[in-house]
């Protein structure tokens, strides 16, 4: 999330999981923060013996993952970010560890609305957000009557002025 709304959000505890696997990740499904999936990660390595014989070894392990991106399917990267891909996994999924068999079904209802930001209580009003604007981490902007803060995560502020990541949509 590039811009973070000033809102009070409730936290929902997720019950501890057994070693069972959640349903397999499927591209384009409606995943949002808290969605649970499994994915099989396959790795191939090669080694060369002293007699120059090359041995290729392929290993697979199935792991459970939890979506950490987007409060709604339309705002989440999880429907398109494959947890078996290390780069995409780092951007949208939390690794819950290896699994086998089938996990007990947990139902997490999809959010129906965006969180309501709390009221602005500081003096004055921040400048209006501008597509293409240059923002530093922590900069405050106003859009549609809400105040947002540009992310302070290293490099994330570079996206704060990009239309695809406008406040409230990212």
Residue pairs with C-beta under 8 A, 6 or more apart in sequence:
1 151
1 170
2 150
2 151
2 156
2 157
2 159
2 160
2 162
2 165
2 167
2 170
3 129
3 141
3 148
3 149
3 150
3 151
3 160
3 165
3 166
3 167
3 168
3 170
4 148
4 149
4 151
5 114
5 115
5 117
5 146
5 147
5 148
5 167
5 168
6 117
6 118
6 120
6 146
6 147
6 148
6 149
7 115
7 116
7 117
7 118
8 115
8 118
9 115
12 34
12 108
14 34
14 36
14 66
14 106
14 108
15 106
17 36
17 64
17 96
17 99
17 103
18 103
18 104
19 98
19 99
19 100
19 101
20 99
20 100
20 101
20 102
20 103
20 104
21 38
21 62
21 64
21 99
21 100
21 101
21 102
21 103
22 36
22 37
22 38
22 64
22 65
22 99
22 103
23 36
23 37
23 38
24 37
24 38
24 39
24 40
25 31
25 37
25 38
25 39
25 65
25 82
25 83
25 84
27 79
27 80
27 82
28 79
28 80
29 79
30 73
30 79
30 110
31 37
31 67
31 73
31 76
31 78
31 79
32 67
32 70
32 71
32 72
32 73
32 75
32 76
32 78
32 110
32 111
33 67
33 68
33 69
33 70
33 71
33 76
34 66
34 67
34 108
35 66
35 67
35 78
35 108
36 64
36 65
36 66
36 67
36 96
36 103
36 106
36 108
37 64
37 65
37 67
37 83
38 62
38 63
38 64
38 65
38 99
38 103
39 62
39 63
39 65
39 82
39 83
39 84
40 60
40 61
40 62
40 63
40 84
41 60
41 61
41 62
41 63
41 84
42 58
42 59
42 60
42 84
43 58
43 59
43 60
44 56
44 57
44 58
44 59
45 56
45 57
45 59
46 54
46 55
46 56
46 57
47 54
47 55
47 57
48 54
48 55
49 55
61 98
62 98
62 99
62 100
63 83
63 95
63 96
63 97
63 98
63 99
64 95
64 96
64 97
64 99
64 103
65 83
65 89
65 93
65 94
65 95
65 96
66 93
66 94
66 96
67 76
67 78
67 92
67 93
67 94
68 92
68 93
68 94
69 76
69 77
69 78
69 81
69 91
69 92
69 93
70 76
70 77
70 78
71 111
71 114
71 115
72 110
72 111
72 114
73 79
73 110
75 169
75 170
76 92
77 88
77 91
77 92
78 92
78 93
81 88
81 89
81 91
81 92
81 93
82 88
82 89
83 89
83 92
83 93
83 95
89 95
114 168
117 146
117 147
120 147
125 142
125 147
126 140
126 141
126 142
126 147
127 141
127 142
128 141
128 142
128 143
129 141
129 142
129 143
129 148
129 166
129 167
130 161
131 161
131 162
131 163
131 166
132 161
132 162
132 163
133 141
133 160
133 161
134 161
135 141
135 150
135 157
135 160
135 161
136 150
136 157
137 150
137 151
137 152
137 153
137 156
137 157
138 149
138 150
138 152
139 149
139 150
139 157
139 160
140 147
140 148
140 149
140 150
141 147
141 148
141 150
141 160
141 167
142 148
143 166
143 167
143 168
144 168
146 167
146 168
148 167
148 168
150 156
150 157
150 160
151 157
151 159
151 160
159 165
159 170
164 170
